[in-house]
Amino acid sequence: MKEQIIARRNEPWRDELRKNLKNKERADIPRVHMNELDPEYRSHNSEEVNLGLTAEQAMQEAKRCLDCPNPTCMSGCPVSIQIPTFVKYIEVGKFLDAAKVLKETSALPAVCGRVCPQEKQCEAQCIHLKMKKDPVAIGYLERFAADYERESGQMSVPEIAKPNGIKIAVVGSGPAGLSFAGDMAKRGYDITVFEALHEIGGVLKYGIPEFRLPNEIVDVEIDILRKMGVKFLNNCIVGKTITYEDLHVDGFKGIFAASGAGLPNFMNIPGENLIGVMSSNEYLTRVNLMDAANPESDTPVLIGKKVAVIGGGNTAMDSVRTARRLGAERSMIVYRRSEEEMPARIEEVKHAKEEGVEFLTLHNPIEYIGDERGRVKQMRLQKMALGEPDASGRRRPIAIAGAIDTIDVDEVIVSVGVSPNPLIPSTFKGLDVTKWGTIIVDESTMRSALPDVYAGGDIVRGGATVILAMGDGRKAAAAMHQQLSSD
Ligand SMILES: Cc1cc2nc3c(=O)[nH]c(=O)nc-3n(C[C@H](O)[C@H](O)[C@H](O)COP(=O)(O)OP(=O)(O)OC[C@H]3O[C@@H](n4cnc5c(N)ncnc54)[C@H](O)[C@@H]3O)c2cc1C
């Protein structure tokens, strides 16, 4: 791959482009702003908030890339996208070529362009930061190229090797499973993805709401995998509907476990069982997958007017912004540390604030109080201060003695982390599992203690990110292919 990167960089048109504009001139171009819907308008509907870049904006932003001989941005990309190559194609208006480069290593470019924490990955390694400038907006450009290709109706399907007839099973259709499936299909394997839910896509469908990632975008990228020959079997729970042994009987020669971490954590404080207190997993899954915001649906979700969401991650932001859209008059984030320590993407925090969400930072719930019918009506919050850094490197929250607030609420959504789905670790006998329930793998190959089982994504990492899950899928595919080719 290194040779390909160098060869592409040395192509005459890239040379010419570098000569056209000096690095200083490129670096002086200000970073583009994402076009967005108006906050007041968008906080009452589920339309996508970010509108993408125009072609002119994208070409101008692409000029900011210095086409470095040693592109540090790539070292920040877990799926090794050839970033300067696709960016330079955008600079010269070859948008479909840019999209093709993305698809060489990423099964989900339109998804990653929307939800990947670029500020912590590729953009965090951009050379501009060393010059005290804003990094190139790699994520916005990725989204632009992928959207351009989809909207042009000229979606390319990656090349597939001659079918080798070897059957491989994938457990779970989230980003880890999809990325693995794409890479294995390219190598000619016969791939079946087994999914417990009725929809394909994992958290991309059941977790992340439409206003951030429209389902239609996910479906188009899944469709490309179908065109590559990947088969999907939904409503099939591996470990229950079909067992590890059944997969062997059916002739599967390798299994990639990508079953995610969908088990919600609670705080075990008084009142968590009251009506109106639920996990963000339940809340978002019901709204996103079961039409539960519709009062006519079979299982409508409670529509709160005073909604508190406990936590400071992406899931918490998605929940509180969903509550706002469903009509909450007061929507609050309750977080025990300060905003600086929040794990959510900066953009999500900014958007939530613009939409009127209140941030009760340095507050920690200690009890929920119910009315005579068992419905939550208040929460008691312990005020906190920050102490020394803890094992996570973030400053430890410490309770301020006697400082307690009581606030009226009619719905509480608990979003304080997730644990791995336990079914695969418990039914695939012989797997090594940590005390948290994650599957132990060899980090360089993602191979587990069972020789035919590889694993990746949240089932290995606990709750992580889309791009890390996809990186695991790619690594596992390369290693499984090598193992099967040498057997
Ligand atoms: C609300 C929310 C918002 C998020 N926002 C972001 C974000 O903005 N950016 C980001 O990078 N990350 C975000 N994340 C995290 C990210 O989505 C996850 O890290 C990522 O989806 C993990 O991918 P995965 O493939 O390992 O698992 P998942 O996406 O969880 O997929 C696992 C799939 O396996 C299926 N499954 C489980 N058990 C079985 C079984 N026994 N048989 C068959 N199927 C099974 C599940 O139904 C699920 O569909 C968010 C997470 C949530 C919950």
The ligand as a Gaussian input file, in Angstrom:
#p B3LYP/6-31G(d) Opt

LIG

0 1
 C      -26.737000       6.525000      20.553000
 C      -25.318000       6.287000      20.150000
 C      -24.650000       7.274000      19.474000
 C      -23.334000       7.070000      19.059000
 N      -22.713000       8.042000      18.360000
 C      -21.473000       7.818000      17.860000
 C      -20.838000       8.784000      17.044000
 O      -21.346000       9.861000      16.802000
 N      -19.621000       8.484000      16.538000
 C      -19.013000       7.289000      16.784000
 O      -17.938000       7.048000      16.250000
 N      -19.579000       6.363000      17.585000
 C      -20.800000       6.593000      18.122000
 N      -21.388000       5.654000      18.915000
 C      -20.674000       4.396000      19.186000
 C      -20.708000       3.476000      17.974000
 O      -21.967000       3.514000      17.372000
 C      -20.320000       2.055000      18.369000
 O      -19.037000       2.086000      18.935000
 C      -20.336000       1.132000      17.140000
 O      -21.605000       1.084000      16.561000
 C      -19.890000      -0.272000      17.527000
 O      -20.015000      -1.082000      16.398000
 P      -20.197000      -2.660000      16.502000
 O      -20.320000      -3.139000      15.112000
 O      -19.156000      -3.222000      17.364000
 O      -21.569000      -2.874000      17.299000
 P      -23.072000      -2.415000      17.051000
 O      -23.189000      -1.219000      16.216000
 O      -23.677000      -2.377000      18.408000
 O      -23.713000      -3.628000      16.267000
 C      -23.843000      -4.887000      16.859000
 C      -24.983000      -5.614000      16.204000
 O      -24.953000      -6.976000      16.610000
 C      -26.278000      -7.426000      16.813000
 N      -26.224000      -8.586000      17.691000
 C      -25.897000      -8.611000      19.012000
 N      -25.922000      -9.876000      19.468000
 C      -26.263000     -10.657000      18.406000
 C      -26.458000     -12.053000      18.250000
 N      -26.297000     -12.900000      19.274000
 N      -26.824000     -12.514000      17.033000
 C      -26.995000     -11.657000      15.967000
 N      -26.827000     -10.332000      16.080000
 C      -26.458000      -9.850000      17.276000
 C      -26.952000      -6.212000      17.417000
 O      -28.369000      -6.292000      17.290000
 C      -26.349000      -5.076000      16.614000
 O      -27.114000      -4.804000      15.468000
 C      -22.695000       5.845000      19.363000
 C      -23.356000       4.847000      20.084000
 C      -24.668000       5.067000      20.465000
 C      -25.392000       3.983000      21.227000

